[in-house]
Amino acid sequence: MLGIISKIDIASPEEIQRARDFLALACACEVAEISSLTGEGFAGLLPRLDRGDPGTAGLTG
């Protein structure tokens, strides 16, 4: 499963780590950190979604 942490531009490092910890508890095997405001993280995320990798089924419509 792919976990996504958004709003990293306004989150503290502690908040991002807390989100990572919760996603690990939810069995996310990979975590992407993104910011819609700055665009950070999307370059690596969008190709993954377009490939239809396991854990991302249905995310691209």
DSSP file (Angstrom, degrees, kcal/mol; ACC not computed):
  #  RESIDUE AA STRUCTURE BP1 BP2  ACC     N-H-->O    O-->H-N    N-H-->O    O-->H-N    TCO  KAPPA ALPHA  PHI   PSI    X-CA   Y-CA   Z-CA
    1    1 A M              0   0    0      0, 0.0    28,-1.7     0, 0.0    29,-1.4   0.000 360.0 360.0 360.0 140.4    0.0    0.0    0.0
    2    2 A L  E     -a   30   0A   0     53,-0.9     2,-0.4    26,-0.2    29,-0.2  -0.868 360.0-158.4 -98.5 123.4    1.2    3.5   -0.8
    3    3 A G  E     -a   31   0A   0     27,-3.0    29,-2.9    -2,-0.6     2,-0.5  -0.820   4.3-156.4-100.4 143.0    0.7    6.1    1.9
    4    4 A I  E     -a   32   0A   0     -2,-0.4     2,-0.6    27,-0.2    29,-0.2  -0.979   6.5-163.7-124.6 127.3    0.7    9.8    1.0
    5    5 A I  E     -a   33   0A   0     27,-3.2    29,-3.2    -2,-0.5     3,-0.3  -0.946  19.4-171.2-107.1 119.9    1.5   12.7    3.3
    6    6 A S        +     0   0    0     -2,-0.6    29,-0.2    27,-0.2     5,-0.0  -0.562  56.6  40.4-107.1 173.1    0.2   16.0    2.0
    7    7 A K    >>  +     0   0    0     -2,-0.2     3,-1.6    27,-0.2     4,-1.0   0.821  60.8 153.8  61.0  35.0    0.7   19.6    3.1
    8    8 A I  T 34  +     0   0    0     26,-1.8    27,-0.2    -3,-0.3    -1,-0.1   0.702  62.3  70.6 -67.4 -16.2    4.4   19.0    3.9
    9    9 A D  T 34 S+     0   0    0     25,-0.2    -1,-0.3     1,-0.2    26,-0.1   0.733 111.1  29.2 -71.2 -20.8    5.0   22.7    3.2
   10   10 A I  T <4 S+     0   0    0     -3,-1.6     2,-0.2     2,-0.1    -2,-0.2   0.479 101.3  97.4-115.0  -6.4    3.2   23.6    6.4
   11   11 A A  S  < S-     0   0    0     -4,-1.0    -4,-0.0     1,-0.1     0, 0.0  -0.581  70.8-125.3 -85.6 145.5    3.8   20.5    8.5
   12   12 A S     >  -     0   0    0     -2,-0.2     4,-2.3     1,-0.1     5,-0.2  -0.451  29.5-107.4 -78.4 160.8    6.6   20.4   11.1
   13   13 A P  H  > S+     0   0    0      0, 0.0     4,-2.3     0, 0.0     5,-0.2   0.866 122.9  54.4 -56.3 -35.1    9.2   17.6   10.9
   14   14 A E  H  > S+     0   0    0      2,-0.2     4,-2.3     1,-0.2     5,-0.1   0.896 107.1  49.2 -66.3 -39.9    7.5   16.0   13.9
   15   15 A E  H  > S+     0   0    0      2,-0.2     4,-2.2     1,-0.2    -1,-0.2   0.894 111.0  49.8 -66.5 -39.3    4.1   16.1   12.3
   16   16 A I  H  X S+     0   0    0     -4,-2.3     4,-2.3     2,-0.2    -2,-0.2   0.918 111.5  48.6 -65.1 -42.5    5.5   14.4    9.2
   17   17 A Q  H  X S+     0   0    0     -4,-2.3     4,-2.5     2,-0.2    -2,-0.2   0.899 109.4  52.6 -64.1 -39.7    7.2   11.7   11.3
   18   18 A R  H  X S+     0   0    0     -4,-2.3     4,-2.3     2,-0.2    -1,-0.2   0.913 109.7  49.1 -61.8 -42.1    3.9   11.1   13.2
   19   19 A A  H  X S+     0   0    0     -4,-2.2     4,-2.5     2,-0.2    -2,-0.2   0.908 110.2  51.3 -63.3 -41.3    2.1   10.7    9.9
   20   20 A R  H  X S+     0   0    0     -4,-2.3     4,-2.2     1,-0.2    -2,-0.2   0.907 109.3  51.1 -60.4 -41.6    4.8    8.2    8.7
   21   21 A D  H  X S+     0   0    0     -4,-2.5     4,-1.9     2,-0.2    -2,-0.2   0.918 110.9  47.5 -63.1 -43.9    4.4    6.3   12.0
   22   22 A F  H  X S+     0   0    0     -4,-2.3     4,-1.3     1,-0.2    -1,-0.2   0.896 111.2  51.1 -64.6 -40.0    0.6    6.1   11.5
   23   23 A L  H  <>S+     0   0    0     -4,-2.5     5,-2.7     1,-0.2    -1,-0.2   0.869 107.5  53.5 -66.2 -35.1    1.0    4.9    7.9
   24   24 A A  H ><5S+     0   0    0     -4,-2.2     3,-1.6     1,-0.2    -1,-0.2   0.903 106.8  51.9 -64.0 -40.3    3.5    2.2    9.0
   25   25 A L  H 3<5S+     0   0    0     -4,-1.9    -1,-0.2     1,-0.3    -2,-0.2   0.808 106.5  54.4 -63.8 -28.5    0.9    1.0   11.5
   26   26 A A  T 3<5S-     0   0    0     -4,-1.3    -1,-0.3    -5,-0.1    -2,-0.2   0.321 123.1-109.2 -87.2   7.7   -1.6    0.9    8.5
   27   27 A C  T < 5 +     0   0    0     -3,-1.6     2,-0.5     1,-0.2    -3,-0.2   0.752  56.0 167.1  72.0  27.9    0.9   -1.3    6.6
   28   28 A A      < -     0   0    0     -5,-2.7    -1,-0.2     1,-0.2   -26,-0.2  -0.628  19.3-167.6 -70.5 123.8    2.0    1.3    4.1
   29   29 A C  S    S+     0   0    0    -28,-1.7     2,-0.3    -2,-0.5   -27,-0.2   0.622  74.0  28.2 -89.8 -13.0    5.1   -0.2    2.5
   30   30 A E  E     -a    2   0A   0    -29,-1.4   -27,-3.0    -7,-0.1     2,-0.4  -0.994  69.0-157.8-145.2 145.2    6.0    3.1    0.8
   31   31 A V  E     -a    3   0A   0     -2,-0.3     2,-0.4   -29,-0.2   -27,-0.2  -0.990   1.4-162.8-128.8 132.1    5.3    6.7    1.7
   32   32 A A  E     -a    4   0A   0    -29,-2.9   -27,-3.2    -2,-0.4     2,-0.5  -0.937   7.7-153.4-111.1 135.6    5.2    9.7   -0.6
   33   33 A E  E     +a    5   0A   0     -2,-0.4     2,-0.3   -29,-0.2   -27,-0.2  -0.942  24.4 173.3-108.7 126.5    5.4   13.2    0.8
   34   34 A I        -     0   0    0    -29,-3.2   -26,-1.8    -2,-0.5     2,-0.4  -0.909  26.4-158.3-134.7 158.7    3.8   15.9   -1.3
   35   35 A S     >  -     0   0    0      5,-2.0     4,-2.1    -2,-0.3     7,-0.2  -0.967   4.3-166.2-134.9 119.1    2.9   19.6   -1.3
   36   36 A S  T  4 S+     0   0    0     -2,-0.4    -1,-0.1     2,-0.2     5,-0.0   0.810  92.1  55.8 -70.0 -29.0    0.2   20.9   -3.6
   37   37 A L  T  4 S+     0   0    0      1,-0.2    -1,-0.2     3,-0.1    -2,-0.0   0.940 123.9  20.1 -69.1 -48.4    1.4   24.5   -2.9
   38   38 A T  T  4 S-     0   0    0      2,-0.1    -2,-0.2     0, 0.0    -1,-0.2   0.644  97.6-125.6 -97.2 -16.9    5.0   24.0   -3.9
   39   39 A G    ><  +     0   0    0     -4,-2.1     3,-1.6     1,-0.3     4,-0.5   0.421  53.3 157.8  84.0  -1.5    4.6   20.9   -6.1
   40   40 A E  T 3   +     0   0    0      1,-0.2    -5,-2.0     2,-0.1    -1,-0.3  -0.320  62.5  15.0 -59.3 133.9    7.3   19.1   -4.1
   41   41 A G  T 3> S+     0   0    0     -7,-0.2     4,-1.2    -3,-0.1     3,-0.3   0.161  95.4 100.4  92.5 -17.9    7.0   15.3   -4.3
   42   42 A F  H <>  +     0   0    0     -3,-1.6     4,-2.5     1,-0.2    -2,-0.1   0.826  69.9  66.8 -72.6 -30.3    4.7   15.1   -7.3
   43   43 A A  H  4 S+     0   0    0     -4,-0.5    -1,-0.2     1,-0.2    -3,-0.1   0.876 110.9  35.6 -59.0 -37.4    7.5   14.3   -9.8
   44   44 A G  H  > S+     0   0    0     -3,-0.3     4,-0.6     2,-0.1    -1,-0.2   0.734 119.4  50.4 -86.2 -23.6    8.1   10.9   -8.2
   45   45 A L  H  X S+     0   0    0     -4,-1.2     4,-1.9     2,-0.1     3,-0.4   0.924 100.3  57.8 -82.7 -46.2    4.5   10.2   -7.3
   46   46 A L  H  X S+     0   0    0     -4,-2.5     4,-2.2     1,-0.2     5,-0.2   0.883 104.5  50.2 -60.0 -43.9    2.6   10.8  -10.6
   47   47 A P  H  > S+     0   0    0      0, 0.0     4,-1.4     0, 0.0    -1,-0.2   0.885 109.2  54.1 -61.5 -34.5    4.6    8.2  -12.7
   48   48 A R  H  X>S+     0   0    0     -4,-0.6     5,-1.1    -3,-0.4     4,-0.7   0.909 109.8  46.4 -64.3 -42.1    4.0    5.6  -10.0
   49   49 A L  H ><5S+     0   0    0     -4,-1.9     3,-0.8     1,-0.2    -1,-0.2   0.885 109.7  54.0 -67.6 -38.4    0.2    6.2  -10.1
   50   50 A D  H 3<5S+     0   0    0     -4,-2.2    -1,-0.2     1,-0.2    -2,-0.2   0.773 102.5  58.5 -67.7 -26.3    0.2    6.1  -13.9
   51   51 A R  H 3<5S-     0   0    0     -4,-1.4    -1,-0.2    -3,-0.2    -2,-0.2   0.714 102.3-131.2 -75.9 -20.1    1.9    2.7  -13.9
   52   52 A G  T <<5 -     0   0    0     -3,-0.8    -3,-0.1    -4,-0.7     3,-0.1   0.857  36.1-175.3  71.4  34.1   -0.8    1.1  -11.9
   53   53 A D    > < -     0   0    0     -5,-1.1     3,-2.0     1,-0.1     4,-0.2  -0.199  39.8 -80.3 -57.9 153.3    1.6   -0.5   -9.4
   54   54 A P  T 3  S+     0   0    0      0, 0.0    -1,-0.1     0, 0.0    -2,-0.0  -0.288 121.0  33.8 -53.2 139.1    0.1   -2.7   -6.8
   55   55 A G  T 3  S+     0   0    0     -3,-0.1   -53,-0.9   -54,-0.1    -2,-0.1   0.319 107.7  70.7  94.3  -7.9   -1.3   -0.7   -3.9
   56   56 A T    X   +     0   0    0     -3,-2.0     3,-2.1   -55,-0.1     4,-0.3   0.236  62.1 144.9-121.8  12.1   -2.4    2.2   -6.2
   57   57 A A  T 3  S+     0   0    0      1,-0.3    -4,-0.0    -4,-0.2    -8,-0.0  -0.255  72.9  12.1 -56.2 131.7   -5.3    0.5   -8.0
   58   58 A G  T >  S+     0   0    0      1,-0.0     3,-0.8    -6,-0.0    -1,-0.3   0.381  94.0 109.2  85.9  -3.5   -8.1    2.9   -8.8
   59   59 A L  T <  S+     0   0    0     -3,-2.1    -2,-0.1     1,-0.2   -10,-0.1   0.669  76.6  50.3 -81.0 -14.7   -6.2    6.0   -7.9
   60   60 A T  T 3         0   0    0     -4,-0.3    -1,-0.2   -11,-0.2    -3,-0.1   0.243 360.0 360.0-108.4  14.3   -5.9    7.2  -11.5
   61   61 A G    <         0   0    0     -3,-0.8    -2,-0.1     0, 0.0    -4,-0.0   0.458 360.0 360.0  89.4 360.0   -9.6    6.9  -12.4
